[in-house]
């Protein structure tokens, strides 16, 4: 099972877009759990870019307009940011 690494960019963007205790935060937590439990990248994960130009993957947070931007390196999944997609 891959190790999930939450970056400062994730905390900065998630705090703004999915406040603690909100239903959006609960859905975001489910998406993060899926990144740890399912094959990464999955068939529904899209290629994306994090500014300025960092290639990454994006996974939709079900039931929201949010995307989780992440990068897979060896046995780690780095969660880079959350954005409206």
Long-range contacts (C-beta under 8 A, 24 or more apart in sequence): 1-36, 1-37, 2-35, 2-36, 2-40, 2-72, 2-75, 2-76, 2-77, 3-36, 3-75, 3-76, 3-77, 4-32, 4-35, 4-36, 4-76, 4-77, 4-79, 5-76, 5-77, 5-78, 5-79, 6-79, 7-78, 7-79, 7-80, 7-81, 9-50, 9-80, 9-81, 10-79, 10-80, 10-81, 10-82, 12-81, 13-81, 13-82, 13-83, 14-82, 17-66, 17-82, 17-83, 17-84, 18-64, 18-66, 18-82, 24-61, 24-64, 24-66, 27-61, 27-62, 27-63, 27-64, 27-66, 28-61, 28-64, 28-66, 28-68, 28-82, 30-61, 30-62, 31-59, 31-60, 31-61, 31-62, 31-68, 32-68, 32-79, 34-59, 35-59, 35-68, 35-70, 35-77, 35-79, 36-77, 40-70, 40-72, 40-77, 41-72, 50-80, 50-81, 54-80, 56-80, 58-85, 60-85
